[in-house]
Amino acid sequence: MIVNFFLIIAWTQLCQAINTGKLQKHFEWNIMDFEYPDLNKKLNDMATGRLKPENALPVGIEIWNEKMFITTPRWKEGIPSTLNYVPIVSATKSPALIPYPSLEANELGNCERGLSTVYRIHVDQCDRLWVLDTGTFGIDTTTQNPCPYAINIFDLRTDTRIHRYEFRKEDTNSRTFIANIAVDLGKTCEDAHAYFSDELGYGLIVYSLKENRSWRFEHSFFMPDPLKGDFNIDNLNFQWGEEGIFGMSLTAVQKNGFRIMHFSPLASNREFAVSTQVLQNSSKTEDSYHDFYYLEERGPNTHTTSRVMSHGGIQFFNLIDQNALGCWNTIKSYEPKNIGIADRNDQELIFPADVKIDRNNYVWVVSDRMPKFLISTLDYKEPNFRVFFAPLEVLIKDTVCEDNIIIPSDQSNLYLTTDKTIFTNPEIYLSTKSEDNILQGILNGQVYPSLNKPLGKTDLLSQWNYRY
């Protein structure tokens, strides 16, 4: 029944795709709302100021089976829960946010059992949700730190927190602001590393789950470009000149058994990279300057805060200056001519805040008009927040990113569900069965065999024009 309902939605959106952009709108809100287990409690929270829907901004998203997780940082008062979800299949296009795993587990200031402020999150292939609680309330000059930075890991099959780790004092500094996460799995679920970019403290924190410890890298590549701090978004001019390392993405495992991390400061148009072999070696924190590499600039107006890499080597990233989603095919060198625009929408994709790829090669994007929320005032009589999706193959078609990938001219079946999955790594324990996932993709190395083949070259440092 649910699957059939989703098929109806998919077909409707496919018809819209004929005459509109590639990204199809799935959710849309004028103002966010929160679901409460008890109506009286909700009314009481509204009366006492504990619930102020106009202060909620969706910043991070992630997808697992039938759930879409949405984070709402506590930049202002009246946010009952910072970690939430909505069912992907919903009877309304503007579903209320459901606190995850519960309203009580989102209590502000409850350092051991609650969550204060969460930004971007990650679901790994072991059905775990990685969440960094920054322990903060407010933003900029209003920021308070009632709790320490802490990693929280949830088992999505049981909706319970299974691990919590507080950052060491040495992992942060007085300027630390962390809003991004990348997670790297080895051959087992225990062999996991998480990476956290310190945007204002100019550092990169690495956490080993197996060793249950963390360490911090610092590098001049984490700092902003002083010439790239001017922004023009949503008819607003403002300066974010202090914004350093922000979005991160990880390639597939290379021949040496490690991945390559790509990253960029927010106030910058340049890409940087480092091997996770370096990052996972805690002894390199004081001796790694020449292990980091820089690439060409993307071009003007290419500030980005979020990025993700597909298993087939396509990197997607938000282009916040252009109301667009960018792409880069990693079989090509990193330079402006190889940076593509997957989709753009100057009316509805204003400030695409986060981008994710689910297990079935669907790309999801949330737009939230963040600058206007922070600097000016939103009009809550009109739509402000939206979630879009599209199959990866649809997004890269007719762009510089599609070369060497076989894409059929008839793309209609890409929006439909099937019983096939994209999981190709038997070394990772995967509990999610194909029939349990509403959004099943059609990729299994059969329809698009080239997507699951090695890139052919293993010396990516020379292939991508790396420099140091």
VOPAGU-2260 file (C-alpha; in pm, 1 decimal, decimal comma):
REM VOPAGU-2260
SITE   aa  ch    i         X         Y         Z
SITE  MET   A    0       0,0       0,0       0,0
SITE  ILE   A    1     273,4     245,0      99,7
SITE  VAL   A    2     484,5     152,2    -200,6
SITE  ASN   A    3     188,2     199,6    -434,6
SITE  PHE   A    4     124,5     541,6    -281,5
SITE  PHE   A    5     483,3     637,5    -342,1
SITE  LEU   A    6     462,1     521,0    -700,7
SITE  ILE   A    7     175,9     763,6    -751,6
SITE  ILE   A    8     390,6    1043,7    -611,3
SITE  ALA   A    9     682,8     937,6    -829,0
SITE  TRP   A   10     475,4     931,3   -1144,9
SITE  THR   A   11     329,4    1274,0   -1065,7
SITE  GLN   A   12     674,5    1417,9   -1018,3
SITE  LEU   A   13     798,2    1247,9   -1332,6
SITE  CYS   A   14     527,2    1421,8   -1532,5
SITE  GLN   A   15     638,8    1750,4   -1381,3
SITE  ALA   A   16     998,2    1669,7   -1476,8
SITE  ILE   A   17     910,3    1686,5   -1844,4
SITE  ASN   A   18     866,3    2063,0   -1827,8
SITE  THR   A   19    1064,9    2161,0   -1517,1
SITE  GLY   A   20    1410,3    2115,1   -1367,9
SITE  LYS   A   21    1576,1    1789,0   -1285,3
SITE  LEU   A   22    1534,8    1823,5    -909,5
SITE  GLN   A   23    1175,7    1746,2    -813,4
SITE  LYS   A   24    1015,3    1906,7    -508,8
SITE  HIS   A   25     916,6    1653,6    -244,2
SITE  PHE   A   26     846,3    1866,5      66,6
SITE  GLU   A   27     772,3    2233,8     114,2
SITE  TRP   A   28     707,9    2441,7     426,5
SITE  ASN   A   29     614,5    2803,1     490,7
SITE  ILE   A   30     708,6    2749,8     853,3
SITE  MET   A   31     831,6    2441,8    1037,5
SITE  ASP   A   32     610,9    2267,3    1292,7
SITE  PHE   A   33     684,6    1998,2    1550,1
SITE  GLU   A   34     484,2    1692,0    1643,5
SITE  TYR   A   35     419,2    1637,8    2013,1
SITE  PRO   A   36     307,7    1314,8    2181,7
SITE  ASP   A   37      63,6    1521,1    2384,4
SITE  LEU   A   38    -136,8    1818,5    2255,0
SITE  ASN   A   39    -163,3    1978,8    2596,7
SITE  LYS   A   40     215,8    1983,6    2627,0
SITE  LYS   A   41     243,9    2145,9    2285,6
SITE  LEU   A   42      -5,6    2416,1    2379,7
SITE  ASN   A   43     176,9    2474,4    2706,7
SITE  ASP   A   44     512,5    2503,4    2527,0
SITE  MET   A   45     362,7    2755,5    2286,8
SITE  ALA   A   46     223,3    2958,1    2575,9
SITE  THR   A   47     554,4    2957,3    2763,7
SITE  GLY   A   48     779,0    3023,3    2463,1
SITE  ARG   A   49     934,0    2677,4    2454,5
SITE  LEU   A   50     786,3    2633,6    2108,0
SITE  LYS   A   51     830,7    2910,3    1851,9
SITE  PRO   A   52     797,8    2753,8    1504,5
SITE  GLU   A   53     914,0    3074,4    1332,7
SITE  ASN   A   54    1257,9    3024,1    1490,9
SITE  ALA   A   55    1316,3    2681,9    1333,7
SITE  LEU   A   56    1546,0    2646,3    1032,2
SITE  PRO   A   57    1611,6    2309,9     859,6
SITE  VAL   A   58    1987,5    2283,0     806,7
SITE  GLY   A   59    2088,9    1917,7     766,4
SITE  ILE   A   60    1917,2    1615,6     612,5
SITE  GLU   A   61    1982,9    1243,8     586,1
SITE  ILE   A   62    1782,8     948,0     455,1
SITE  TRP   A   63    1736,7     598,7     595,5
SITE  ASN   A   64    1469,2     366,0     462,1
SITE  GLU   A   65    1134,4     542,4     503,2
SITE  LYS   A   66    1270,4     821,2     724,3
SITE  MET   A   67    1414,4    1158,2     632,2
SITE  PHE   A   68    1607,6    1312,5     919,1
SITE  ILE   A   69    1603,5    1691,4     947,0
SITE  THR   A   70    1808,4    1896,9    1192,1
SITE  THR   A   71    1702,4    2231,0    1338,0
SITE  PRO   A   72    1982,5    2402,3    1532,6
SITE  ARG   A   73    1892,0    2600,9    1841,8
SITE  TRP   A   74    2006,7    2937,6    1711,1
SITE  LYS   A   75    1704,0    3098,0    1871,4
SITE  GLU   A   76    1468,4    3003,3    2153,1
SITE  GLY   A   77    1161,0    2791,3    2103,1
SITE  ILE   A   78    1313,4    2485,1    1932,8
SITE  PRO   A   79    1179,3    2175,9    2115,7
SITE  SER   A   80    1398,5    1928,2    1926,5
SITE  THR   A   81    1715,8    1967,9    1722,0
SITE  LEU   A   82    1717,1    1615,3    1571,5
SITE  ASN   A   83    1398,0    1515,7    1391,4
SITE  TYR   A   84    1254,9    1303,8    1114,2
SITE  VAL   A   85     957,2    1290,8     881,2
SITE  PRO   A   86     824,6     992,1     686,0
SITE  ILE   A   87     935,0    1015,2     324,3
SITE  VAL   A   88     590,5     900,3     220,1
SITE  SER   A   89     360,1    1158,8     372,1
SITE  ALA   A   90      -2,6    1253,8     321,2
SITE  THR   A   91     103,0    1619,3     331,5
SITE  LYS   A   92     377,8    1810,2     155,5
SITE  SER   A   93     450,6    1994,1     482,4
SITE  PRO   A   94     477,7    1725,8     752,1
SITE  ALA   A   95     546,4    1820,2    1112,7
SITE  LEU   A   96     890,9    1730,5    1244,3
SITE  ILE   A   97     895,3    1428,7    1474,9
SITE  PRO   A   98    1164,7    1448,3    1746,7
SITE  TYR   A   99    1419,9    1167,4    1721,2
SITE  PRO   A  100    1449,6     939,3    1902,8
SITE  SER   A  101    1208,2    1124,8    2134,2
SITE  LEU   A  102    1123,9    1470,8    2262,0
SITE  GLU   A  103    1292,4    1393,2    2593,6
SITE  ALA   A  104    1613,5    1290,0    2416,9
SITE  ASN   A  105    1634,8    1640,3    2266,4
SITE  GLU   A  106    1642,0    1827,6    2594,9
SITE  LEU   A  107    1857,7    2139,8    2580,8
SITE  GLY   A  108    2138,0    2138,7    2836,9
SITE  ASN   A  109    2097,4    1772,3    2932,4
SITE  CYS   A  110    2454,9    1686,3    2840,8
SITE  GLU   A  111    2446,1    1313,6    2913,4
SITE  ARG   A  112    2104,2    1220,4    2776,7
SITE  GLY   A  113    1990,1    1510,2    2560,4
SITE  LEU   A  114    2089,1    1698,6    2244,7
SITE  SER   A  115    2140,6    2074,5    2243,8
SITE  THR   A  116    2222,5    2168,8    1881,8
SITE  VAL   A  117    2282,8    1942,6    1584,3
SITE  TYR   A  118    2381,7    2048,0    1232,5
SITE  ARG   A  119    2468,6    1792,7     963,2
SITE  ILE   A  120    2443,9    1419,7    1024,6
SITE  HIS   A  121    2539,9    1092,3     858,1
SITE  VAL   A  122    2387,6     745,4     819,9
SITE  ASP   A  123    2642,2     470,2     761,7
SITE  GLN   A  124    2600,5     131,4     596,5
SITE  CYS   A  125    2566,1     -36,5     934,1
SITE  ASP   A  126    2231,7     135,0     997,0
SITE  ARG   A  127    2377,2     385,2    1241,8
SITE  LEU   A  128    2309,4     756,8    1262,6
SITE  TRP   A  129    2614,9     966,7    1351,6
SITE  VAL   A  130    2525,2    1289,6    1527,6
SITE  LEU   A  131    2757,2    1557,5    1664,7
SITE  ASP   A  132    2592,8    1754,9    1942,8
SITE  THR   A  133    2773,4    2088,9    1955,9
SITE  GLY   A  134    2630,5    2149,0    2302,9
SITE  THR   A  135    2545,4    2508,3    2210,7
SITE  PHE   A  136    2254,1    2748,5    2215,6
SITE  GLY   A  137    2248,7    3068,0    2007,5
SITE  ILE   A  138    2476,2    3182,7    1726,3
SITE  ASP   A  139    2762,8    3428,3    1686,8
SITE  THR   A  140    2766,4    3671,7    1980,4
SITE  THR   A  141    2468,0    3501,2    2148,2
SITE  THR   A  142    2630,8    3157,9    2164,5
SITE  GLN   A  143    2625,4    2976,4    2497,8
SITE  ASN   A  144    2792,7    2638,6    2563,7
SITE  PRO   A  145    2592,9    2450,4    2826,1
SITE  CYS   A  146    2743,0    2117,1    2713,2
SITE  PRO   A  147    3066,3    1990,2    2553,3
SITE  TYR   A  148    3096,1    1872,5    2192,9
SITE  ALA   A  149    2990,3    1507,1    2189,0
SITE  ILE   A  150    2950,3    1237,0    1923,6
SITE  ASN   A  151    2626,0    1040,8    1954,3
SITE  ILE   A  152    2567,3     721,8    1756,2
SITE  PHE   A  153    2216,3     580,2    1722,0
SITE  ASP   A  154    2112,5     230,0    1615,8
SITE  LEU   A  155    1840,5     301,9    1361,3
SITE  ARG   A  156    1699,0     -47,7    1387,8
SITE  THR   A  157    1615,8       0,0    1755,4
SITE  ASP   A  158    1602,4     382,5    1776,4
SITE  THR   A  159    1844,0     383,0    2067,5
SITE  ARG   A  160    2169,2     562,6    2131,5
SITE  ILE   A  161    2448,7     306,1    2145,0
SITE  HIS   A  162    2754,5     527,5    2191,2
SITE  ARG   A  163    2855,1     870,5    2316,4
SITE  TYR   A  164    3199,0    1029,4    2311,1
SITE  GLU   A  165    3298,8    1375,2    2434,6
SITE  PHE   A  166    3571,9    1560,7    2250,2
SITE  ARG   A  167    3891,1    1618,3    2444,5
SITE  LYS   A  168    3973,9    1969,1    2553,6
SITE  GLU   A  169    4261,4    1966,6    2301,2
SITE  ASP   A  170    4021,8    1894,3    2013,0
SITE  THR   A  171    3861,2    2237,5    2021,2
SITE  ASN   A  172    3955,7    2598,6    2092,4
SITE  SER   A  173    3776,0    2917,2    2190,8
SITE  ARG   A  174    3662,6    2980,6    1831,3
SITE  THR   A  175    3548,7    2627,8    1745,8
SITE  PHE   A  176    3234,2    2593,6    1535,5
SITE  ILE   A  177    3166,0    2251,9    1381,3
SITE  ALA   A  178    2874,8    2201,2    1143,2
SITE  ASN   A  179    2989,4    1917,1     915,2
SITE  ILE   A  180    3067,0    1547,9     944,7
SITE  ALA   A  181    3204,2    1274,3     719,1
SITE  VAL   A  182    3214,8     906,5     816,5
SITE  ASP   A  183    3454,6     647,3     677,8
SITE  LEU   A  184    3387,3     274,3     721,0
SITE  GLY   A  185    3654,8       8,6     688,6
SITE  LYS   A  186    3584,8    -361,6     646,6
SITE  THR   A  187    3375,9    -390,1     963,8
SITE  CYS   A  188    3127,9    -171,9    1145,9
SITE  GLU   A  189    3372,9    -123,7    1431,4
SITE  ASP   A  190    3645,3      -3,0    1194,4
SITE  ALA   A  191    3500,7     345,1    1151,2
SITE  HIS   A  192    3646,1     694,5    1151,3
SITE  ALA   A  193    3453,8    1020,4    1165,3
SITE  TYR   A  194    3586,2    1358,0    1051,3
SITE  PHE   A  195    3464,4    1696,0    1176,6
SITE  SER   A  196    3553,4    2031,3    1019,1
SITE  ASP   A  197    3612,4    2319,4    1262,0
SITE  GLU   A  198    3497,6    2612,7    1051,1
SITE  LEU   A  199    3600,0    2899,4    1277,6
SITE  GLY   A  200    3873,8    2727,6    1479,3
SITE  TYR   A  201    4045,5    2610,7    1156,6
SITE  GLY   A  202    4097,6    2247,1    1242,6
SITE  LEU   A  203    3995,8    1894,4    1146,7
SITE  ILE   A  204    3906,1    1650,2    1424,2
SITE  VAL   A  205    3937,3    1277,0    1362,8
SITE  TYR   A  206    3761,2    1016,9    1576,5
SITE  SER   A  207    3832,3     642,8    1575,2
SITE  LEU   A  208    3541,6     429,3    1692,6
SITE  LYS   A  209    3760,4     122,1    1736,7
SITE  GLU   A  210    4011,6     310,0    1951,5
SITE  ASN   A  211    3747,0     539,4    2104,2
SITE  ARG   A  212    3975,0     840,7    2087,7
SITE  SER   A  213    4015,3    1159,8    1888,4
SITE  TRP   A  214    4289,7    1390,0    1761,4
SITE  ARG   A  215    4310,5    1724,2    1580,2
SITE  PHE   A  216    4484,9    1840,8    1263,5
SITE  GLU   A  217    4560,0    2204,1    1186,0
SITE  HIS   A  218    4669,9    2339,0     848,7
SITE  SER   A  219    4675,1    2667,5     661,2
SITE  PHE   A  220    4454,0    2506,8     394,5
SITE  PHE   A  221    4173,3    2511,1     651,5
SITE  MET   A  222    4171,1    2890,4     659,1
SITE  PRO   A  223    3954,8    3127,2     450,7
SITE  ASP   A  224    4073,6    3314,5     144,5
SITE  PRO   A  225    4073,4    3684,5     244,2
SITE  LEU   A  226    3962,0    3776,4    -108,8
SITE  LYS   A  227    3657,8    3546,6    -108,0
SITE  GLY   A  228    3460,0    3663,8     194,5
SITE  ASP   A  229    3194,9    3868,8      13,3
SITE  PHE   A  230    2857,0    3703,7     -51,6
SITE  ASN   A  231    2548,9    3803,7    -252,8
SITE  ILE   A  232    2256,6    3569,3    -188,6
SITE  ASP   A  233    1878,4    3621,3    -192,4
SITE  ASN   A  234    1919,2    3993,3    -269,2
SITE  LEU   A  235    2138,7    4037,6      35,4
SITE  ASN   A  236    2503,1    4139,9      49,3
SITE  PHE   A  237    2698,7    4023,3     352,4
SITE  GLN   A  238    3045,3    3911,6     454,8
SITE  TRP   A  239    3140,9    3569,2     589,8
SITE  GLY   A  240    3512,7    3635,8     566,3
SITE  GLU   A  241    3616,6    3425,4     865,2
SITE  GLU   A  242    3456,6    3100,8     746,0
SITE  GLY   A  243    3718,0    2826,5     705,2
SITE  ILE   A  244    3706,6    2452,6     633,3
SITE  PHE   A  245    3348,0    2343,3     589,1
SITE  GLY   A  246    3216,1    2077,1     349,2
SITE  MET   A  247    3391,7    1740,1     313,9
SITE  SER   A  248    3348,7    1438,7      86,5
SITE  LEU   A  249    3519,9    1099,6      64,6
SITE  THR   A  250    3609,5     904,4    -247,8
SITE  ALA   A  251    3567,0     531,1    -278,4
SITE  VAL   A  252    3842,3     316,6    -128,1
SITE  GLN   A  253    4159,8     342,4    -337,1
SITE  LYS   A  254    4410,3      68,7    -418,7
SITE  ASN   A  255    4606,4     139,3     -99,9
SITE  GLY   A  256    4297,4      74,1     114,0
SITE  PHE   A  257    4228,7     438,3     201,2
SITE  ARG   A  258    4008,4     714,7      65,6
SITE  ILE   A  259    4081,1    1070,0     -40,5
SITE  MET   A  260    3903,3    1347,5     142,5
SITE  HIS   A  261    3807,1    1659,5     -49,4
SITE  PHE   A  262    3729,2    1978,0     138,2
SITE  SER   A  263    3699,5    2351,3      93,5
SITE  PRO   A  264    3679,2    2652,2     325,0
SITE  LEU   A  265    3347,7    2835,1     293,9
SITE  ALA   A  266    3518,0    3167,9     215,0
SITE  SER   A  267    3708,1    3017,3     -76,6
SITE  ASN   A  268    3659,4    2893,6    -432,4
SITE  ARG   A  269    3940,6    2638,5    -411,2
SITE  GLU   A  270    3938,3    2264,1    -352,6
SITE  PHE   A  271    4182,6    2082,9    -122,7
SITE  ALA   A  272    4248,2    1715,8     -53,8
SITE  VAL   A  273    4425,4    1473,2     177,7
SITE  SER   A  274    4445,3    1096,1     205,6
SITE  THR   A  275    4262,4     935,8     496,6
SITE  GLN   A  276    4581,8     735,2     546,9
SITE  VAL   A  277    4724,3    1058,5     684,0
SITE  LEU   A  278    4417,3    1154,6     884,4
SITE  GLN   A  279    4388,1     815,2    1050,7
SITE  ASN   A  280    4747,6     836,4    1175,0
SITE  SER   A  281    4738,4    1038,4    1497,7
SITE  SER   A  282    5118,0    1071,5    1495,4
SITE  LYS   A  283    5091,1    1291,7    1183,6
SITE  THR   A  284    4907,2    1580,0    1351,6
SITE  GLU   A  285    5231,1    1775,6    1397,5
SITE  ASP   A  286    5403,0    1667,9    1075,8
SITE  SER   A  287    5160,1    1661,1     784,2
SITE  TYR   A  288    5192,4    1992,1     601,9
SITE  HIS   A  289    5312,9    1837,1     275,4
SITE  ASP   A  290    5053,2    1558,0     293,3
SITE  PHE   A  291    4777,9    1805,0     204,6
SITE  TYR   A  292    4722,2    1910,1    -155,5
SITE  TYR   A  293    4546,3    2193,0    -333,9
SITE  LEU   A  294    4363,2    2185,0    -665,4
SITE  GLU   A  295    4245,5    2451,7    -906,5
SITE  GLU   A  296    3974,3    2699,4    -816,9
SITE  ARG   A  297    3620,7    2618,8    -926,6
SITE  GLY   A  298    3565,3    2967,5   -1066,9
SITE  PRO   A  299    3383,2    3278,9    -943,3
SITE  ASN   A  300    3074,1    3255,7    -722,0
SITE  THR   A  301    3136,9    2898,0    -615,9
SITE  HIS   A  302    3116,3    2914,1    -236,9
SITE  THR   A  303    3003,8    2577,7    -101,2
SITE  THR   A  304    2908,3    2440,5     240,7
SITE  SER   A  305    2803,6    2082,7     169,6
SITE  ARG   A  306    2925,2    1805,6     -59,2
SITE  VAL   A  307    2894,5    1432,3    -108,6
SITE  MET   A  308    3067,0    1174,7    -330,8
SITE  SER   A  309    2881,9     890,0    -500,9
SITE  HIS   A  310    3019,5     535,7    -514,5
SITE  GLY   A  311    3076,1     590,6    -886,4
SITE  GLY   A  312    3295,9     896,2    -831,8
SITE  ILE   A  313    3054,7    1184,3    -891,8
SITE  GLN   A  314    3086,1    1465,4    -640,4
SITE  PHE   A  315    2782,8    1686,4    -580,0
SITE  PHE   A  316    2806,4    2014,8    -390,6
SITE  ASN   A  317    2584,0    2310,8    -318,4
SITE  LEU   A  318    2662,7    2638,2    -493,6
SITE  ILE   A  319    2503,5    2882,9    -253,6
SITE  ASP   A  320    2583,3    3193,4    -464,9
SITE  GLN   A  321    2408,0    3046,8    -768,7
SITE  ASN   A  322    2102,8    2875,2    -615,7
SITE  ALA   A  323    2242,4    2564,5    -776,7
SITE  LEU   A  324    2373,0    2212,0    -732,8
SITE  GLY   A  325    2718,5    2157,4    -879,7
SITE  CYS   A  326    2890,3    1837,3    -987,4
SITE  TRP   A  327    3234,2    1703,3   -1074,3
SITE  ASN   A  328    3321,7    1368,6   -1232,9
SITE  THR   A  329    3640,1    1247,5   -1062,6
SITE  ILE   A  330    3768,9    1076,1   -1376,1
SITE  LYS   A  331    3851,5    1430,0   -1491,0
SITE  SER   A  332    4096,3    1686,2   -1361,6
SITE  TYR   A  333    3964,3    1942,5   -1114,9
SITE  GLU   A  334    3936,2    2270,2   -1304,3
SITE  PRO   A  335    3656,5    2511,8   -1402,8
SITE  LYS   A  336    3579,6    2348,3   -1737,8
SITE  ASN   A  337    3503,5    2020,0   -1560,9
SITE  ILE   A  338    3275,4    2171,4   -1295,5
SITE  GLY   A  339    2913,2    2127,2   -1398,8
SITE  ILE   A  340    2576,9    2265,5   -1293,8
SITE  ALA   A  341    2346,3    1972,2   -1224,9
SITE  ASP   A  342    2046,2    2197,3   -1164,4
SITE  ARG   A  343    1958,1    2555,5   -1076,6
SITE  ASN   A  344    1642,0    2723,9    -952,4
SITE  ASP   A  345    1650,9    3093,6    -863,4
SITE  GLN   A  346    1305,9    3082,1    -706,9
SITE  GLU   A  347    1302,4    2764,6    -500,7
SITE  LEU   A  348    1663,3    2654,5    -452,0
SITE  ILE   A  349    1773,4    2965,1    -263,6
SITE  PHE   A  350    2058,6    2860,2     -34,4
SITE  PRO   A  351    2075,0    2482,2     -84,6
SITE  ALA   A  352    2199,2    2402,0     266,5
SITE  ASP   A  353    2269,9    2029,9     245,5
SITE  VAL   A  354    2302,5    1757,4     -16,5
SITE  LYS   A  355    2297,8    1379,9      35,4
SITE  ILE   A  356    2294,1    1063,2    -173,9
SITE  ASP   A  357    2088,2     777,3     -37,1
SITE  ARG   A  358    2169,1     408,3     -70,6
SITE  ASN   A  359    1983,1     388,6    -397,7
SITE  ASN   A  360    2159,0     673,5    -579,5
SITE  TYR   A  361    1887,7     931,3    -526,2
SITE  VAL   A  362    2027,3    1278,9    -460,3
SITE  TRP   A  363    1845,0    1488,9    -199,4
SITE  VAL   A  364    1879,8    1863,7    -140,6
SITE  VAL   A  365    1726,8    2094,3     121,0
SITE  SER   A  366    1702,3    2470,1      62,7
SITE  ASP   A  367    1635,6    2703,6     355,7
SITE  ARG   A  368    1707,8    3071,0     268,7
SITE  MET   A  369    1950,6    3081,3     561,1
SITE  PRO   A  370    2095,6    3431,0     500,4
SITE  LYS   A  371    1751,5    3591,6     503,2
SITE  PHE   A  372    1662,3    3393,7     817,2
SITE  LEU   A  373    1976,5    3520,3     992,8
SITE  ILE   A  374    2013,3    3870,4     854,5
SITE  SER   A  375    1665,0    3981,3     749,0
SITE  THR   A  376    1312,8    3842,1     794,9
SITE  LEU   A  377    1131,9    3556,2     626,1
SITE  ASP   A  378     774,7    3591,6     507,3
SITE  TYR   A  379     596,1    3293,4     659,8
SITE  LYS   A  380     296,4    3340,6     432,9
SITE  GLU   A  381     502,5    3197,8     145,9
SITE  PRO   A  382     712,0    2881,0     109,3
SITE  ASN   A  383    1060,3    2915,3     261,0
SITE  PHE   A  384    1196,4    2563,5     304,2
SITE  ARG   A  385    1199,5    2284,5      48,0
SITE  VAL   A  386    1335,9    1933,8      -5,9
SITE  PHE   A  387    1413,0    1812,8    -358,1
SITE  PHE   A  388    1526,6    1481,6    -502,5
SITE  ALA   A  389    1634,5    1327,7    -832,3
SITE  PRO   A  390    1812,5    1013,6    -949,2
SITE  LEU   A  391    2184,4    1072,9    -985,5
SITE  GLU   A  392    2175,9     977,2   -1353,7
SITE  VAL   A  393    1910,6    1238,7   -1428,7
SITE  LEU   A  394    2112,4    1512,3   -1261,2
SITE  ILE   A  395    2433,7    1453,5   -1452,4
SITE  LYS   A  396    2274,9    1399,2   -1793,2
SITE  ASP   A  397    2378,9    1664,5   -2045,5
SITE  THR   A  398    2642,4    1803,9   -1812,3
SITE  VAL   A  399    3020,1    1776,5   -1816,9
SITE  CYS   A  400    2981,6    1523,5   -1534,3
SITE  GLU   A  401    2820,0    1248,7   -1741,9
SITE  ASP   A  402    3113,9    1152,1   -1965,7
SITE  ASN   A  403    3205,1     782,1   -1962,3
SITE  ILE   A  404    2884,2     689,2   -1782,8
SITE  ILE   A  405    2616,7     510,3   -1983,5
SITE  ILE   A  406    2279,6     683,5   -1939,5
SITE  PRO   A  407    1969,0     575,2   -2134,4
SITE  SER   A  408    1771,1     831,8   -2330,6
SITE  ASP   A  409    1452,6     709,2   -2162,3
SITE  GLN   A  410    1492,8     804,7   -1796,3
SITE  SER   A  411    1135,2     744,9   -1683,2
SITE  ASN   A  412    1213,7     427,7   -1492,4
SITE  LEU   A  413    1476,0     608,0   -1286,6
SITE  TYR   A  414    1200,7     768,0   -1079,8
SITE  LEU   A  415    1034,2     434,0   -1002,7
SITE  THR   A  416    1091,7     177,5    -731,2
SITE  THR   A  417    1222,6    -172,6    -796,0
SITE  ASP   A  418    1351,6    -459,3    -589,9
SITE  LYS   A  419    1716,1    -398,5    -674,1
SITE  THR   A  420    1975,5    -238,4    -449,5
SITE  ILE   A  421    2309,5     -69,0    -508,6
SITE  PHE   A  422    2499,3    -241,8    -232,5
SITE  THR   A  423    2810,5    -398,0    -380,7
SITE  ASN   A  424    3040,3    -438,4     -77,3
SITE  PRO   A  425    2986,2    -777,8      89,2
SITE  GLU   A  426    3243,8    -690,7     354,1
SITE  ILE   A  427    3008,5    -440,3     515,2
SITE  TYR   A  428    2723,9    -582,0     721,1
SITE  LEU   A  429    2397,7    -454,2     574,9
SITE  SER   A  430    2080,7    -528,0     763,7
SITE  THR   A  431    1841,7    -338,5     537,4
SITE  LYS   A  432    1662,4    -576,2     302,7
SITE  SER   A  433    1552,5    -454,5     -35,8
SITE  GLU   A  434    1183,6    -505,1      36,2
SITE  ASP   A  435    1211,8    -284,6     346,1
SITE  ASN   A  436    1327,0      20,6     155,3
SITE  ILE   A  437    1063,1     234,4     -11,6
SITE  LEU   A  438    1306,4     414,9    -240,1
SITE  GLN   A  439    1479,0     122,9    -404,4
SITE  GLY   A  440    1714,8     221,4    -683,2
SITE  ILE   A  441    1775,1      32,4   -1002,9
SITE  LEU   A  442    2152,0      16,5    -985,0
SITE  ASN   A  443    2328,7    -309,2    -918,9
SITE  GLY   A  444    2591,3    -308,7   -1188,1
SITE  GLN   A  445    2332,0    -439,1   -1435,3
SITE  VAL   A  446    2155,8    -136,2   -1578,5
SITE  TYR   A  447    2461,9      86,7   -1546,0
SITE  PRO   A  448    2759,9    -147,6   -1513,1
SITE  SER   A  449    3010,3     132,9   -1564,3
SITE  LEU   A  450    2906,4     297,8   -1238,3
SITE  ASN   A  451    3039,9       7,6   -1036,3
SITE  LYS   A  452    3366,8     -41,1   -1220,6
SITE  PRO   A  453    3700,2      93,1   -1093,7
SITE  LEU   A  454    3795,0     427,5   -1239,1
SITE  GLY   A  455    4093,1     270,1   -1408,4
SITE  LYS   A  456    4357,1     504,5   -1266,2
SITE  THR   A  457    4482,5     467,6    -913,6
SITE  ASP   A  458    4722,3     759,0    -907,3
SITE  LEU   A  459    4451,8    1015,0    -840,7
SITE  LEU   A  460    4696,3    1266,9    -700,6
SITE  SER   A  461    4842,9    1321,9   -1045,9
SITE  GLN   A  462    4514,9    1263,4   -1226,8
SITE  TRP   A  463    4342,0    1552,5   -1050,2
SITE  ASN   A  464    4631,8    1799,8   -1086,9
SITE  TYR   A  465    4715,0    1800,8    -717,3
SITE  ARG   A  466    4974,2    2043,4    -587,9
SITE  TYR   A  467    5131,5    2112,9    -251,8
